[in-house]
Amino acid sequence: MTHVATRTARIPKLSRFGWLMGLYAENFNRLTRLFEPADLAPGAYVSCIGDGLDLRLDVIQQHAYTTELRMTYLLRDPLTGEPDPSAFLRLYRDARQVEATHCYVGRRWQDVIGMYPPPAAVLGHRMRMNTFLGKWLQYLAEGGHGVATLVATESELPTARAQALLAAP
C-alpha cells in the first residue's frame, strides 16, 4: 500500500495591523488618483459635479514627505455649525499611505474611545475611520469628482481649532 503525502497550503493570516496598513495604501492610491494632493499648493479647493454636494478639499500644509488635508462637503452640522462629514488626512508620500487622523472636528479620539484605551480599541477606531475614508473616496470617484472638477477658492483655511486637532498626537 502506498501512502500519499498531502500538502496543505499555508496561507499567512493578515493581522489587524497589517489590514490597517493595507487600508492606508489603498486610500493613498484612491486619493492620489482623485486629486493629486501632493501637487496642490496650500489653500482651499472645491469640486463641483452638479449633484448639490460640493466637496471642499483644504490643503493645510505641504511638508517634505507629507501633506496634511481636510476633506468635507459644503454642509454644516446643525448642532455644532461645523462641516460634516469631515475628515482630516495625512498623506505620506514616501510610504505611499494616507491616514485619516480625525473624522469629526469636535471629537478627538479621546472623546470617542477614552483617555487610556486598550491597543485593540485604538486599532479598531483607526480601522473604522480609514474604512469610512476608503468608501468615501470610492463614492467620490464614482460620482465624477477629480482633478478636472477641482477649483481653487479664495476661502480661508480651516479654523485654528481644526489645525490644533491635526497637531494632536
Backbone torsions as a table, in degrees:
resi	resn	phi	psi	omega
1	MET	NA	132.1	179.4
2	THR	-97.9	141.6	176.9
3	HIS	-102.8	131.3	178.6
4	VAL	-105.4	121.8	178.0
5	ALA	-83.8	126.9	178.1
6	THR	-102.5	140.3	177.6
7	ARG	-102.3	136.3	174.1
8	THR	-108.7	127.6	179.8
9	ALA	-73.5	130.3	177.7
10	ARG	-96.9	117.9	176.4
11	ILE	-100.0	119.9	-178.1
12	PRO	-64.5	139.9	178.1
13	LYS	-83.4	143.9	178.4
14	LEU	-93.3	125.4	179.2
15	SER	-72.4	166.1	177.3
16	ARG	-62.4	-37.1	178.0
17	PHE	-65.6	-42.8	176.8
18	GLY	-61.6	-39.4	177.4
19	TRP	-62.1	-42.9	179.2
20	LEU	-62.5	-42.8	178.5
21	MET	-64.2	-34.5	175.1
22	GLY	-65.2	-39.5	175.7
23	LEU	-61.2	-43.9	178.5
24	TYR	-58.2	-42.4	-179.3
25	ALA	-68.4	-42.3	177.1
26	GLU	-61.4	-43.5	-179.3
27	ASN	-65.5	-33.9	175.2
28	PHE	-61.0	-48.1	-178.8
29	ASN	-62.6	-43.4	-179.4
30	ARG	-64.8	-48.4	-177.5
31	LEU	-65.7	-40.8	-179.9
32	THR	-65.4	-42.1	177.2
33	ARG	-63.2	-37.2	-177.5
34	LEU	-71.6	-55.4	-166.8
35	PHE	-125.6	-5.6	-176.5
36	GLU	45.0	56.7	-172.8
37	PRO	-64.4	-24.4	179.4
38	ALA	-66.5	-20.7	-179.6
39	ASP	-93.6	-3.8	-177.0
40	LEU	-89.4	141.1	175.0
41	ALA	-76.2	151.9	176.1
42	PRO	-54.7	135.9	-178.6
43	GLY	153.8	-174.0	-177.9
44	ALA	-105.9	139.7	179.7
45	TYR	-133.3	148.1	177.8
46	VAL	-127.6	138.5	176.5
47	SER	-116.1	118.6	-179.3
48	CYS	-116.5	129.1	176.5
49	ILE	-121.7	7.3	175.8
50	GLY	85.9	12.7	179.7
51	ASP	-99.0	2.5	-179.3
52	GLY	86.4	-6.8	178.1
53	LEU	-112.2	80.8	179.7
54	ASP	-75.3	134.7	-177.8
55	LEU	-97.8	135.8	176.5
56	ARG	-111.4	132.3	177.2
57	LEU	-122.7	116.2	177.8
58	ASP	-103.4	121.6	172.2
59	VAL	-92.1	104.9	-172.8
60	ILE	-81.1	-47.4	-179.2
61	GLN	-146.2	144.2	169.5
62	GLN	-115.7	119.4	177.3
63	HIS	-111.2	179.4	-177.8
64	ALA	-57.9	-43.1	-176.0
65	TYR	-123.4	-0.8	-178.5
66	THR	-133.8	157.5	173.4
67	THR	-130.4	131.0	177.7
68	GLU	-105.6	129.5	-172.6
69	LEU	-133.1	161.6	167.8
70	ARG	-133.1	132.3	-179.8
71	MET	-122.8	129.5	-179.3
72	THR	-157.2	163.4	169.8
73	TYR	-86.8	164.6	176.8
74	LEU	-84.8	48.2	177.0
75	LEU	-117.1	150.7	179.1
76	ARG	-116.3	140.7	172.4
77	ASP	-69.0	128.2	-176.6
78	PRO	-65.4	-25.1	-179.2
79	LEU	-83.9	-44.4	-175.0
80	THR	-99.3	-22.0	-176.1
81	GLY	79.0	1.6	-179.8
82	GLU	-89.4	154.7	176.3
83	PRO	-60.9	136.7	-178.4
84	ASP	-151.0	130.3	-0.3
85	PRO	-73.3	156.6	-177.8
86	SER	-144.3	137.4	178.3
87	ALA	-134.8	130.6	172.8
88	PHE	-95.2	131.0	-173.3
89	LEU	-124.6	148.0	172.3
90	ARG	-125.7	117.2	-179.3
91	LEU	-98.4	122.8	178.3
92	TYR	-103.0	103.7	-177.4
93	ARG	-67.2	-39.0	-177.0
94	ASP	-69.5	-37.1	179.9
95	ALA	-90.9	-8.7	-178.8
96	ARG	57.3	52.2	179.8
97	GLN	-138.2	152.5	172.7
98	VAL	-126.6	129.8	-179.5
99	GLU	-116.7	129.4	170.0
100	ALA	-81.7	114.0	-177.4
101	THR	-89.2	-32.7	178.1
102	HIS	-146.8	143.6	178.7
103	CYS	-111.2	-10.1	177.5
104	TYR	-141.5	138.7	-176.7
105	VAL	-62.0	-44.1	-174.3
106	GLY	-82.2	-4.1	-174.8
107	ARG	-127.5	110.3	174.4
108	ARG	-87.5	168.4	-176.7
109	TRP	-59.9	-30.9	179.2
110	GLN	-65.3	-32.5	178.1
111	ASP	-71.9	-28.1	-175.3
112	VAL	-87.9	-46.6	-173.5
113	ILE	-117.7	4.8	176.0
114	GLY	94.9	169.1	-176.3
115	MET	-73.6	-37.0	-176.6
116	TYR	-126.9	64.5	-177.9
117	PRO	-74.5	153.7	173.1
118	PRO	-67.9	153.7	-178.7
119	PRO	-53.1	-35.4	-179.6
120	ALA	-63.8	-34.9	178.9
121	ALA	-69.4	-39.3	178.1
122	VAL	-64.2	-45.7	179.6
123	LEU	-62.9	-42.9	178.3
124	GLY	-62.4	-40.6	178.8
125	HIS	-64.4	-44.4	178.9
126	ARG	-64.6	-36.8	178.5
127	MET	-65.2	-41.2	179.1
128	ARG	-64.8	-44.6	-179.8
129	MET	-62.1	-43.7	-175.3
130	ASN	-79.4	-24.7	171.0
131	THR	-68.4	-43.3	174.9
132	PHE	-56.4	-47.0	-179.7
133	LEU	-59.6	-45.8	-180.0
134	GLY	-60.1	-42.4	178.9
135	LYS	-67.7	-38.4	178.9
136	TRP	-64.3	-45.9	179.3
137	LEU	-62.1	-39.1	178.0
138	GLN	-65.0	-42.3	178.0
139	TYR	-61.2	-43.4	179.8
140	LEU	-62.9	-42.7	179.9
141	ALA	-64.2	-43.5	179.6
142	GLU	-66.5	-28.7	179.5
143	GLY	-78.8	-16.5	177.5
144	GLY	110.5	3.8	176.3
145	HIS	-69.1	151.6	178.2
146	GLY	172.8	-172.2	-179.3
147	VAL	-57.9	-37.5	-177.3
148	ALA	-68.7	-23.2	-178.9
149	THR	-99.1	-1.1	-175.6
150	LEU	-88.1	125.3	-178.6
151	VAL	-128.6	133.1	177.5
152	ALA	-68.6	143.3	178.3
153	THR	-120.5	165.7	178.4
154	GLU	-89.7	1.6	-176.0
155	SER	-66.1	157.7	-178.1
156	GLU	-73.1	160.0	175.0
157	LEU	-72.6	171.3	179.5
158	PRO	-55.0	157.5	-177.0
159	THR	-61.3	166.0	177.9
160	ALA	-61.0	-34.8	178.4
161	ARG	-63.2	-41.3	179.3
162	ALA	-65.1	-40.2	178.4
163	GLN	-67.1	-33.9	177.0
164	ALA	-66.0	-35.0	176.6
165	LEU	-62.5	-38.4	179.2
166	LEU	-65.7	-33.5	-177.8
167	ALA	-75.8	-20.1	-179.1
168	ALA	-67.0	142.5	-179.4
169	PRO	-68.0	NA	NA
